[in-house]
């Protein structure tokens, strides 16, 4: 039985994930994956299995959370559905490829890749002008198919819905307003998280040493605790997002990304900082 303190930690984490998902158009992976990893290793799960379970479970949490947030953003006319559906459908087969690679890499490598990807996304967002002044979003379907393949592979490889990469790319290269990027990214994550979660389930079916109540690399107990609070809070986050100026939203996004990226790489531990 999981200790009560860990159950409470997952419930609180789920609430934060939902809030961040709705506000920023990301799956909250940079909050959820580190917390799951630390809890799993604390209860004695091998660190390589723990990071894979954190990835797979994260994706299953992202699925209903992203759907909840996308519906809220749709009411605000902030979802570009045509582009989002193309991106999402193109991503699904590549989530399986990324998950297969992840299932064959050591946990330490996966943690470093995960943290580095988040830091890269934060850097690009911080160094580029994020707000479209005039013109329309990029409309070439081929571009969206190619980006969908990239997002899908990254989703499978490091267990994220893809929002930490999608939002900066949409803003910087596709000429999206910040709110359009957040809303459309949330919708795309419904597709990427579905494909990734199924892949992690399948690739982990024959693995020994998984925590109780797992289907492959997806742990149903952690999923229930996280999703139970993340889904309603995604509605709150989406509502808050439309009350915040895009410039402020961008810097909230960057700050959280930088912290969790450094945390997963191990920089704070290396420096002896208790954060």
Residue pairs with C-beta under 8 A, 6 or more apart in sequence:
2 39
2 43
2 221
3 43
6 39
6 42
6 43
7 225
9 35
9 39
10 35
10 36
10 39
10 222
10 225
10 226
11 225
11 226
11 228
11 229
12 229
13 31
13 32
13 35
13 36
13 226
14 32
14 61
14 225
14 226
14 227
14 228
14 229
14 230
14 233
15 229
15 230
15 233
16 28
16 31
16 233
17 27
17 28
17 31
17 32
17 61
17 65
17 226
17 230
17 233
18 28
18 65
18 68
18 69
18 229
18 230
18 231
18 232
18 233
18 234
18 235
18 236
18 237
19 233
19 234
19 236
19 237
19 240
20 26
20 28
20 31
20 237
20 256
21 27
21 28
21 62
21 65
21 66
21 69
21 163
21 186
21 230
21 234
21 237
22 68
22 69
22 72
22 186
22 233
22 234
22 235
22 236
22 237
22 238
22 239
22 240
22 241
23 182
23 237
23 238
23 240
23 241
23 244
23 249
23 252
24 163
24 167
24 182
24 237
24 241
24 249
24 252
24 253
24 256
25 69
25 73
25 163
25 166
25 167
25 181
25 182
25 183
25 184
25 185
25 186
25 241
26 161
26 163
26 164
26 167
26 185
26 189
26 253
27 58
27 59
27 61
27 62
27 65
27 66
27 160
27 161
27 162
27 163
27 189
27 193
28 61
28 62
28 65
28 230
29 58
29 62
29 158
29 159
29 160
29 161
29 163
29 164
30 118
30 160
30 164
30 256
30 257
30 260
30 261
30 264
31 256
31 260
32 54
32 58
32 61
32 226
33 51
33 54
33 55
33 58
33 114
33 159
33 160
33 264
34 54
34 260
34 263
34 264
36 50
36 53
36 54
36 57
36 58
36 222
36 226
37 47
37 50
37 51
37 54
37 111
39 222
40 49
40 50
40 53
40 54
40 211
40 219
41 47
41 50
43 211
45 53
45 209
45 210
45 211
46 107
46 209
47 107
47 108
48 106
48 107
48 108
48 110
49 107
49 207
49 209
49 210
49 217
50 107
51 107
51 110
51 111
51 114
52 102
52 103
52 107
52 110
52 159
52 200
52 204
52 217
53 204
53 210
53 211
53 214
53 217
53 218
53 219
53 222
54 159
55 102
55 110
55 158
55 159
55 160
55 196
55 200
55 217
56 99
56 159
56 196
56 197
56 200
56 201
56 204
56 216
56 217
56 218
56 219
57 217
57 218
57 219
57 222
57 223
57 226
58 159
58 160
59 155
59 159
59 160
59 161
59 192
59 193
59 196
59 197
59 200
59 218
60 193
60 197
60 218
60 223
60 227
61 223
61 226
61 227
61 230
62 160
62 161
62 189
62 193
62 197
63 190
63 193
63 194
63 197
64 227
64 230
64 231
65 227
65 230
65 231
65 234
66 161
66 186
66 187
66 189
66 190
66 193
66 234
67 190
68 231
68 232
68 234
68 235
69 186
69 234
69 235
69 237
69 238
70 79
70 183
70 186
70 187
70 189
70 190
72 234
72 235
72 238
72 239
73 79
73 182
73 183
73 186
73 187
73 238
73 241
74 81
74 183
74 187
76 179
76 183
76 238
76 242
78 179
78 180
78 182
78 183
78 184
78 242
79 180
79 183
79 184
79 186
79 187
80 137
80 176
80 180
80 183
80 184
81 187
83 137
83 139
83 144
83 174
83 184
84 184
84 187
84 188
85 187
85 191
86 141
86 144
86 145
86 148
87 144
87 147
87 148
87 151
87 166
87 184
87 188
87 191
88 148
88 187
88 188
88 190
88 191
88 192
89 148
89 191
90 144
90 145
90 146
90 147
90 148
90 149
90 152
91 148
91 149
91 151
91 152
91 155
91 162
91 188
91 191
91 192
91 195
92 152
92 191
92 192
92 194
92 195
93 152
93 195
94 148
94 149
94 150
94 151
94 152
94 153
94 155
94 156
94 195
95 152
95 153
95 155
95 156
95 192
95 195
95 196
95 199
96 156
96 195
96 198
96 199
97 152
97 153
97 156
98 152
98 153
98 154
98 155
98 156
98 157
98 158
98 196
98 199
99 156
99 157
99 196
99 199
99 200
99 203
100 156
100 199
100 203
101 156
101 157
102 110
102 156
102 157
102 158
102 159
103 200
103 203
103 204
103 217
105 113
110 158
111 264
111 265
111 266
112 264
112 265
113 157
113 158
114 158
114 159
114 160
114 264
115 260
115 261
115 262
115 263
115 264
115 265
115 266
116 261
116 265
117 154
117 158
117 160
117 164
117 165
117 261
118 164
118 257
118 258
118 260
118 261
118 264
119 257
119 258
119 261
119 262
119 265
121 164
121 165
121 167
121 168
121 257
122 253
122 254
122 257
122 258
122 261
124 168
124 169
124 172
125 167
125 168
125 171
125 172
125 250
125 253
125 254
125 257
126 254
128 168
128 171
128 172
130 171
130 172
130 178
130 246
130 247
130 250
131 171
131 177
131 178
131 246
131 247
132 171
132 175
132 176
132 177
135 175
136 175
137 170
137 174
137 175
137 176
137 180
138 173
138 174
138 175
143 174
147 169
148 188
150 165
151 162
151 165
151 166
151 188
151 192
152 162
152 192
152 195
152 196
154 160
154 162
154 165
155 161
155 162
155 192
155 193
155 195
155 196
156 195
156 196
156 199
159 196
159 200
161 189
161 192
161 193
161 196
162 185
162 188
162 189
162 192
163 185
163 186
163 188
163 189
164 257
166 181
166 184
166 185
166 188
166 189
167 178
167 181
167 182
167 185
167 253
170 176
170 180
170 181
170 184
170 185
171 177
171 178
171 181
174 181
176 184
177 246
178 246
178 249
178 250
179 241
179 242
179 246
179 249
182 241
182 249
186 238
197 218
200 216
200 217
200 218
201 215
201 216
201 217
201 218
202 216
203 216
203 217
204 210
204 214
204 215
204 216
204 217
204 218
205 215
205 216
207 216
207 217
210 216
210 217
210 219
211 219
211 221
211 222
212 221
213 219
213 220
213 221
214 220
241 249
244 252
262 268
263 275
268 274
268 275
